[in-house]
Amino acid sequence: MAGVNPLVSSAGGLYKWSVPLSSLSGTGTTHTILFHGTDGTRNDYSNLVTLTHD
């Protein structure tokens, strides 16, 4: 997603993300987003999130 910076804040190991609905492509009301991160060395983290909207 060009121009989208989804990380809103992080504190105490809790990360808050925000993804504008307008930045999602495709049709329909359900989208699956993959969040992927790394600690910069060798540990990668990921999570799939499914969003449903009207």
Short mmCIF file of the C-alpha atoms (twelve columns), coordinates in Angstrom:
data_MODEL
# 
_entry.id   MODEL 
# 
loop_
_atom_site.group_PDB 
_atom_site.id 
_atom_site.type_symbol 
_atom_site.label_atom_id 
_atom_site.label_alt_id 
_atom_site.label_comp_id 
_atom_site.label_asym_id 
_atom_site.label_seq_id 
_atom_site.Cartn_x 
_atom_site.Cartn_y 
_atom_site.Cartn_z 
_atom_site.pdbx_PDB_model_num 
ATOM 1  C CA . MET A 1  0.000   0.000   0.000  1 
ATOM 2  C CA . ALA A 2  1.965   2.931   -1.270 1 
ATOM 3  C CA . GLY A 3  1.869   5.938   1.038  1 
ATOM 4  C CA . VAL A 4  0.206   4.087   3.934  1 
ATOM 5  C CA . ASN A 5  2.004   3.939   7.262  1 
ATOM 6  C CA . PRO A 6  -0.233  1.704   9.385  1 
ATOM 7  C CA . LEU A 7  1.674   1.799   12.706 1 
ATOM 8  C CA . VAL A 8  -0.099  4.303   14.947 1 
ATOM 9  C CA . SER A 9  1.735   3.713   18.223 1 
ATOM 10 C CA . SER A 10 3.714   1.224   20.254 1 
ATOM 11 C CA . ALA A 11 4.220   1.062   24.002 1 
ATOM 12 C CA . GLY A 12 4.955   -1.778  26.379 1 
ATOM 13 C CA . GLY A 13 4.882   -4.405  23.638 1 
ATOM 14 C CA . LEU A 14 1.420   -3.313  22.404 1 
ATOM 15 C CA . TYR A 15 1.244   -2.114  18.801 1 
ATOM 16 C CA . LYS A 16 -1.722  -0.196  17.395 1 
ATOM 17 C CA . TRP A 17 -2.319  -0.231  13.643 1 
ATOM 18 C CA . SER A 18 -4.610  1.727   11.364 1 
ATOM 19 C CA . VAL A 19 -5.248  0.950   7.700  1 
ATOM 20 C CA . PRO A 20 -7.535  3.295   5.765  1 
ATOM 21 C CA . LEU A 21 -10.384 1.396   4.118  1 
ATOM 22 C CA . SER A 22 -9.722  3.391   0.943  1 
ATOM 23 C CA . SER A 23 -6.269  1.798   0.667  1 
ATOM 24 C CA . LEU A 24 -7.695  -1.728  0.316  1 
ATOM 25 C CA . SER A 25 -8.136  -2.968  -3.222 1 
ATOM 26 C CA . GLY A 26 -10.548 -5.448  -4.688 1 
ATOM 27 C CA . THR A 27 -14.269 -5.795  -4.381 1 
ATOM 28 C CA . GLY A 28 -16.531 -7.078  -1.667 1 
ATOM 29 C CA . THR A 29 -16.767 -6.393  2.030  1 
ATOM 30 C CA . THR A 30 -14.165 -8.819  3.395  1 
ATOM 31 C CA . HIS A 31 -10.402 -8.271  3.182  1 
ATOM 32 C CA . THR A 32 -7.510  -10.259 4.606  1 
ATOM 33 C CA . ILE A 33 -4.429  -8.302  5.665  1 
ATOM 34 C CA . LEU A 34 -1.031  -9.757  6.510  1 
ATOM 35 C CA . PHE A 35 0.944   -7.798  9.092  1 
ATOM 36 C CA . HIS A 36 4.615   -8.711  8.987  1 
ATOM 37 C CA . GLY A 37 7.398   -7.407  11.178 1 
ATOM 38 C CA . THR A 38 10.966  -8.150  12.118 1 
ATOM 39 C CA . ASP A 39 13.166  -7.215  15.041 1 
ATOM 40 C CA . GLY A 40 15.981  -6.439  12.610 1 
ATOM 41 C CA . THR A 41 18.057  -9.511  13.367 1 
ATOM 42 C CA . ARG A 42 16.519  -12.895 12.703 1 
ATOM 43 C CA . ASN A 43 13.076  -12.952 14.283 1 
ATOM 44 C CA . ASP A 44 10.097  -12.420 12.000 1 
ATOM 45 C CA . TYR A 45 6.531   -12.017 13.159 1 
ATOM 46 C CA . SER A 46 3.303   -12.137 11.184 1 
ATOM 47 C CA . ASN A 47 -0.420  -12.195 11.727 1 
ATOM 48 C CA . LEU A 48 -3.364  -12.519 9.342  1 
ATOM 49 C CA . VAL A 49 -6.341  -10.293 10.090 1 
ATOM 50 C CA . THR A 50 -9.692  -10.502 8.332  1 
ATOM 51 C CA . LEU A 51 -11.701 -7.265  8.112  1 
ATOM 52 C CA . THR A 52 -15.393 -7.179  7.273  1 
ATOM 53 C CA . HIS A 53 -17.224 -3.923  6.648  1 
ATOM 54 C CA . ASP A 54 -20.588 -2.713  5.351  1 
# 
